[in-house]
Amino acid sequence: MAASSLLFRMNRSSAAALAVLLISVALSSCQSGSQAENRATPAAETPAAPASPDEVSISAAQLAAAGIELGGFTHKNMTTNVLANGVVDVPPQNRVSISPVMGGYVQRVDVLPGQQVKKGEVVAILRHPDYLKLQQEYLQARARLTFLSQELQRQQTLDAEDVGAKRKLQQAQADYATEQATERALAGQLRLLGLVPERLKASSLTPNVALTTPLSGFVKAVNINPGQYANPQDVLIEILNHADLHLELKVFEKDIARLRKDQKILFKVPSSSVPQEFSAHIYLIGQDFDGEARTVNVHAHLDDNKAPVLPGQYVAAQIQTGGARQPTLPEEAVIQAGELSYVFARVGKTGNHFRRYRVQTGSVQNGDVAIRPLDELPDTLQLVRRGAYFLEAELSKGQQQEE
């Protein structure tokens, strides 16, 4: 009985030991498999860790998806620019302010702001009794002049026959000259009003006077309405002619020495919804210095007078003062980060490892920007011409994860 009990206890102990051994083997196998899997996964998907905070590595899939293009500098003749602000304007002879010669009431207005008009076209009609009075005085002066002319002829005839007094001849000459001056003065006033004295008759007197434009162009402003009294000093209508558009620019004193006549200007209208660039050239550099703004006026003529710009529009201009052959990259290849600028280049001839280099940017022309490296850039480097912002985002992401 004792022997049977001992045998039973030995069998239970052996079974327990065997179970513990099997569990240990299973756990060891699972841990080995998990470690092997963990070792395999990073090797397949995670790029190598960068050796510098300015370096970044990406996978082949990211390289293709970002559309990264590699290449070198493009050397171009890049101009150095002087920045200036100003407005589109017209010369004084292309700007007309229409006012009445004599005051009168506005009977009719024939134009609207923005309307195109031709030289001599009627823009408004004024009405006043004084216009009738002036015509009356002219007709009376003309009639008296006719009488005095005949009287002068009679006195000259009598004087030639030596039967008339010299005093009467002299009086007739003086009266004729005086009335002739009066008639010519009144005729001049009528012409200023737009009336033709030679066509004036007693049956054709009119209280109306037409205001006409002496210049073809566009109506800038209409400052009157029917029934309003217009004084001679009032500006009733303004006309602008766009045939000779120009720029009035303000250039700071530090840049004046770099300006020359006929230098090319590229300008834009910032308020325009169409980002179009136009060209002009310097015609005149002002000789008067503005002590408060520290600027000098520069007058420039547009190369295309049909450019879709209007007088009074604000412009931002770049005056091209010189040129030199410089290395350039597309604007999208340059990363602006505060006061510094960066470009990316591939590390080595192959692979997906890139490094960021500091550069100083220069003038921009036709989408290319001049580059002056601040870090050493070997000529053999493959520069990133497209996709630089993707690399910058990946670099920033890696720096944030390290923090």
HELIX and SHEET records of a PDB file:
HELIX    1   1 ALA A    2  GLU A   45  1                                  44    
HELIX    2   2 ALA A   60  ALA A   66  1                                   7    
HELIX    3   3 PRO A   92  ASN A   94  5                                   3    
HELIX    4   4 PRO A  129  ALA A  160  1                                  32    
HELIX    5   5 LYS A  166  LEU A  192  1                                  27    
HELIX    6   6 PRO A  197  ARG A  199  5                                   3    
HELIX    7   7 ALA A  202  SER A  204  5                                   3    
HELIX    8   8 HIS A  242  ASP A  244  5                                   3    
HELIX    9   9 GLU A  253  ARG A  258  5                                   6    
HELIX   10  10 GLU A  331  ALA A  333  5                                   3    
HELIX   11  11 ALA A  388  GLU A  402  1                                  15    
SHEET    1   A 4 GLU A  55  SER A  57  0                                        
SHEET    2   A 4 HIS A 353  GLN A 365 -1                                        
SHEET    3   A 4 LEU A 340  ARG A 346 -1                                        
SHEET    4   A 4 ILE A 335  ALA A 337 -1                                        
SHEET    1   B 9 GLU A  55  SER A  57  0                                        
SHEET    2   B 9 HIS A 353  GLN A 365 -1                                        
SHEET    3   B 9 ASP A 368  PRO A 373 -1                                        
SHEET    4   B 9 TYR A 314  PRO A 330 -1                                        
SHEET    5   B 9 THR A  74  ASP A  89 -1                                        
SHEET    6   B 9 HIS A 246  PHE A 252 -1                                        
SHEET    7   B 9 THR A 295  LEU A 302 -1                                        
SHEET    8   B 9 GLU A 277  ASP A 290 -1                                        
SHEET    9   B 9 LYS A 264  LYS A 268 -1                                        
SHEET    1   C 5 GLU A  55  SER A  57  0                                        
SHEET    2   C 5 HIS A 353  GLN A 365 -1                                        
SHEET    3   C 5 LEU A 340  ARG A 346 -1                                        
SHEET    4   C 5 GLN A 382  ARG A 386 -1                                        
SHEET    5   C 5 GLU A  69  GLY A  71 -1                                        
SHEET    1   D 4 ARG A  95  ILE A  98  0                                        
SHEET    2   D 4 ILE A 237  LEU A 240 -1                                        
SHEET    3   D 4 GLY A 217  VAL A 222 -1                                        
SHEET    4   D 4 GLN A 116  VAL A 117 -1                                        
SHEET    1   E 4 ASN A 208  THR A 212  0                                        
SHEET    2   E 4 VAL A 122  ARG A 127 -1                                        
SHEET    3   E 4 GLY A 104  VAL A 109 -1                                        
SHEET    4   E 4 TYR A 229  ALA A 230 -1                                        
END                                                                             
